[in-house]
Amino acid sequence: MPGTATAPAPGRTTADGQQAGGRSATIAVALCIVTILLAVLDSNIVSSATVPIVRDLDPVHGVDRIPWLIAAYQLAATAALPLYGKLCDTLGSKKVFIGALATFLTGSALCGMAQSMGELIAARTFQGIGGGGLMSVTMVVLRQLGTAGSEEGEGAKAKGGDRKGSIGGIIAGAGMALGPWLGGALADHAGWRWIFYVNLPVGIAVLIGAVFVVKLPARTARHRIDFLGAGLAAAFSTALLLVTEWGGEDHAWTSPVIVGLAVAAVVALGLFLWRQATAAEPILPLSLFRLRLMRYGFAVQGLVGVAMMGSIVYVMIYLQVVRGVAATSAGLFLVPMAIGMTVVGLVSGRLVAAGWSQKTFVVSGTVFASAALALLTTLDTDTGLWTVRGALLLMGIGFGQLIGQLIELVQDTAPPAQLGVATTGVRFFQTLGTALGASLFGAVLTRVYAAKGPGGTTSDIGRLTGAARDRALDAFVSSTDVVFACATGAMLLALILAIRLPGTRTST
C-alpha cells in the first residue's frame, strides 16, 4: 500500500545498508593501514635520531646505551608475537588490536616524556610490547575484514576482499624503507620527542575509530592460553636476539656472556618445542608445519628477513662511509625501493585476485630481489649513485611481490581457527631472520675488513687520510660486496624453496 514501509526480505540487505557497510569497511581498512605504518615506522625510526637523544638525555654515557635503546623495542615486540597470535584466535582480533594499540600509545607518551636514557629504554620496551602486536594483529584484522559479513563467502574474496592483507604488507614494506628518513627529519626540525608524540593524535583517532567502526565476528568458544609456551618462546627469541646484538660487538663470540646466551637459547627452544608437542592448546601448533606451503612460507619469509637486513642497512652504511652522503640524504635513496614495493605489490595483489597464481609472484619476487642484490655486489668506491638507486628500485619490485603474497599464502593455508598464530608466525620468522642476518653480515664485514684493511676497525675510517684512507675505503667496499653476496645467496635459497611451493591457491 502507498505510504507503507516494506521490510527487506530475510537474508537480503537494502542498498543503503550495503553502502553504509561498504563505507564502514573502507574506513576500517584505512585505520588498519595507518596502524601498520605507525608500528613499522616506530620499529626503525629511532636509529636516525640517536645523536640528538644522547645529546639531550645523557651526553657523557648515553652513547654506550644506544644499542639498548635501538634493541629494546625489537626485543619486546618479538618476544610478544607468539602470544598475540594465540590471543587473536582465543579472544578475537578486534579486542587484541585495541589492547595492543592502547599499549603502544601509552608507551609512546612515556617515551616522549622520558628524562633519562634509562627511562627512555624502559618506555621503549613497553612501547615495543604494543608495537609487536600492531603489525601482526592488524594483518589478521585486515584478513577478517575481507570476509566478515559476506553473503558470498569465497566469492567476496575473489572480488578483492583478500587483497587487503596484501596491501597491508606492502604498506609495511614502504614504511620500513621510509622510517629512518622520517626519524631524521623530525629530529632535525621538530625535536626528537616528536618522534614519539606524533603517534598520539593519529593513534588515538585510530583507536576511537576501531572501537566504533571495525566489525568482526565475536569469539564464543572458550580456549586455554599456553602462557608457559609463550614464556619459553619469549625466552628463546630474547636470548637469540641478544646473541646477535652483542656478539662480536659488545662481547667476543667466545665470551661467557655470548656462550651462556646461546646455550640458554638452545635450551629454551628445546623446551618450547617439547611444550608445543604436549600442550593441549599450544601457542604455535606444530601441526602447522605438516602443511608443505606453511613450512616453505615460513622459511622463505625468514630468508627475506635475512636479505632485507643485508640490503637496507649496508646500502646506507656504504653511502655514508664510502660516498660521504649525509644520514638524512642517504635515507632518500630508499624512496625508489619504497615506490617499487608499493606499486608492484598493489599490481600483483590485483592480478592474484583476478586469478593469477600467488606462486608466480613469490618466485618472480625472489628472482628480482636476487638480481638486485647481485647488482649491489659490484659496488665500488666510484660507482654511480644512480646505479645504487636502480638496484634499490629493482629490490623494491622483488620484495614488494614477496611481502604481500607470502602473508596471503600463509593465511590462505592456515585453518580458520589458527589464523592468528599463522599470521604472527610469519612475522616471527621474518624477525628472527633479520636478527640472524644482522649477526652474520656484521661478522662477515668485520672479518673481511680486518683481512684487507690498513688495521684498526671500520670506526677508524673517518680519521684516516691519504693512502691509508684509500686502502681502508677499498677494503670496506670489498667487505660490503661480500655481505651483498651472502644476501644474494640467501635469496637464491629462497628461490629454490619458492619453486617448491604449490602452484595453486589454497582455499580456507
Buried (B, 14 or more C-beta within 10 A) or exposed (E): EEEEEEEEEEEEBEEEEEEEBEEBBEBBBEBBBBBBBBBBBBBBBBBBBBBBBBEBBBEEEBEEBBBBBBBBBBBBBBBBBBBBBBBBBBBBBBBBBBBBBBBBBBBBBBBBEBEEBEBBBBBBBBBBBBBBBBBBBBBBBBBBBBBBBEEEEEEBBEEBBBBBBBBBBBBBBBBBBBBBBBBBBBBBEEBBBBBBBBBBEBBEEBBEBBEEBBBBEEBEEEBEBBEEBBBBBBBBBBBBBBBBBBBBEBBEEEBEBBBEBBEBBEBBBEBBBEBBEEBEEBBBBEEBEEBEBBBBBBBBBBBBBBBBBBBBBBBBBBBBBBBEBEBBBBBBBBBBBBBBBBBBBBBBBBBBBEEBBBBBBBBBBBBBBBBBBBBBBEBEEEBEEEBBBBBBBBBBBBBBBBBBBBBBBBBBBBBEEBBBBBBBBBBBBBBBBBBBBBBBBBBBBBEBBBEBBBEBEBEBBEEBEEEBBEBBBBBBBBBBBBBBBBBBBBBBBBBEBBEEBBEEBBEB
